[in-house]
């Protein structure tokens, strides 16, 4: 008898939720109101009331269905959570029609000028016309092949570890920490800049767009991680001089905003250099962001070092390992595995901070959007540009997040 009652509650609750969703869906997409015969205020809140009652009836079900138990555990633990869930679903349904109309149904993508954007929807023609600028900045169109080849070579060299034999895998750490960054820097700088091997010189001020975002992010990532690791070890050192220098460095860089660091590297730092010494602005920016992000990376790694039990250190010492062997082969592999989510979070923040380099005259993708929206011919289309940039950044950040999650699953030891 109890099973019949519970099953009846499940069916009735599901029916009420379905009715509430159908009512909101028809109202949003077809302007049909199934409850129009009720007074205005009742008709407005009726889907929420029916849905809440439906979730309550489902919550009283004890039939033991796994999917139902998961629903009750995650989104239907109380009436408050049930109402919040319904409100979120209703808002999403309400937002779909106008979003689809503006972004797809009423949008314009044909043509190659502002005159093609005659509808009320988005003007994706603006993105199409400016696409190369958003990808390459002011880099000469006929030389885009140099940027493409540079990225292909860097990616190919970065995938060497996948095809390395077992005998050579012990050298991979040395390759990725020292050799690969140097080779990648030489490829990108000399191939994209030119000035050698008969290539036309292109100043870094002409670099821009998404390619510049990748360049700055790539070098800052591969340089800030080892520096942060050294600082984390230094902060835990028993030698007072090394420990206090590391603490001072970390606390100083964590206490200043990145935009100030970029301004100092671009404007103030050259004043302290000898008159006959020149350092490219892009190099100064990469160094500044690397030094800044290394402090945050150091604190994440230090958390992993502190999480390891003392027995790991004692076990390594009992095997006769010195300081560096102990940390390279025993301590750091375990500590880094524990803080993969934190390191990934730091790297994601770094990628999203790259648009700040626009304040020092380097126009990555967000900077190119800022320039494009001020063009007299394309005034009023900033929204399309920022949506385009947000989608690109979301794809990049989601890919990095997914990769870090896969690493976390691959190297976790608890089962």
Buried (B, 14 or more C-beta within 10 A) or exposed (E): EEEEEBEEBBEBBBEBBEBBBEBBBBBBEEEEBBBEEEEEEEBEEBBBBBBBBBBBBBBEBBEEEEEBEEBBEEBBEEEEBBBEBBEEBBEEBBEEBEEBBBBEEEBBBEBEEBEBBEEEBBBBBBBBBBEEBBBBBBBEEEBBEBBEEBBEBBEEBBEBBEEBEEEEEEEEEEBBEEEBBEBBBEBBBBBBBBEEEEBEEBEBBBBBBBBBBBBBBBBBBBBBBBBBBBBBBBBBBEEEEBBEBBEEBBEEBEEEEBEEBBBBBBEEBEEEEEEEEEEEBBBBBBBBBBBBBBBBBBBBBBBBBEEBEEEBBEEBEEEEBEEEEBBEEBBBEBBBBBBBBBBBBBBBEBBBBBBBBBEBEBBBBBBBBBBBBEEEEBEEBBEBBBBBBEEBBEEBBEEBBEEBEEBBEEEEEEE
